Amino acid sequence: MTIRDNEMSTELQNDLILRTIRHEPVGRTPVWMMRQAGRYLPEYREVREKVDFLTLCKTPELAAEVTIQPVDIVGVDGAIIFSDILTIPEAMGLDLEFVKGQGPVFHNPVRNHRNIKELSSEVTENLAYVGDAISETVQQLDGRVPVIGFSGAPWTLSTYMVEGGSTKDFSVIKKLLYSEPEVFRALLDKLEPEIVEYLAMQIRAGADMIQIFDSWAGVLAPTEFEKFSLRPISRVVKELKSRFPGTPVVVFSKGAGVHLNALAETGADALSLDWMTDLHSAREVCGNRVALQGNLDPGVLLTDPDIIRRETKQMLRAYGDGPGHIANLGHGITPDVPVDNARAFVSAVKEHSGKYHKHNDE
């Protein structure tokens, strides 16, 4: 069993994910789902009827409750803390509102050096509620499964901060990074240390592993991907690993499958793959440098249990024999997925993955 490499020092009863990341023998493939604590669960919706989204994020007891729900209801092997990547920009002073039918909106986006200078550097203090939620989750889980902390990557956070919310064409931020690259670099330079400190706080609070989400990496041209996505992530990972060498870091760079070789050199312990990336080919490219996570198309969960089992078996077959694979989706589970279908995915991994592992020491 794994002893947590943090201040909690609690023995984990189910450490499949952590052993898999280290390429140690396991009895079966571990499984969890991005966005697993959320709107597809009736129990989550019951909590949301009482509070708005941001209040839920900022109330540790409630955040812990919904974090643990998919462990109890669906049977996943890890609990990712309920929060949002946009808590960092809000903690830096941006006015965040979730508008129905529109999504997140920042009413004071970042567009120039003056805006950047006005950003707060007290992110960790302002986000103490996330650390409290992790500590509460660790206490309630009592070692049943690992707790996963996370943050958005510098590039993805900057897109929301500059665009002022969600976007389809990224016109504002691309204009800025091409025409005023010194302004954009200043924003990344501001974000990087704040992300490091935020993730360090999560690890100290009890997170067993960390995932960095670069959800919009795939919209960058190759040169810009290297400068504005890859290098900042590498610096964040390097600093985290220097402080917490025993805490695994997973990088999810959506739409960046052509950059797998470079991503495997970031220092991350694992790469989470989107569903557009061939899992077998990814394993050939990455070798044993990193573990791989993913990558079932979330749309499969909208079908029926038979199809879900078939496609899950295909995913397991694509990775093949041996450790180093964490079953997951290629992006987040969608709100319209029936709970029984989510269970079918998790059950299929547990039922059919054992034959790919020669050792039975689960």
Secondary structure by P-SEA (a helix, b strand, c coil): ccccccccccccccaaaaaaaacccccbbbbbbccccccccaaaaaaaaaccaaaaaacaaaaaaaaacccccccccccccccccaaaaaaaccccccccccccccccccccaaaaaacccccccccaaaaaaaaaaaaaacccbbbbbbbbcaaaaaaaaaaccccccaaaaaaaaaacaaaaaaaaaaaaaaaaaaaaaaaaacccbbbbbccccccccaaaaacccaaaaaaaaaaaaaacccbbbbbbbcccccaaaaaaaccccbbbbcccccaaaaaaaacccbbbccccccccccccaaaaaaaaaaaaaaacccccbbbbccccccccccaaaaaaaaaaaacccccccccccc
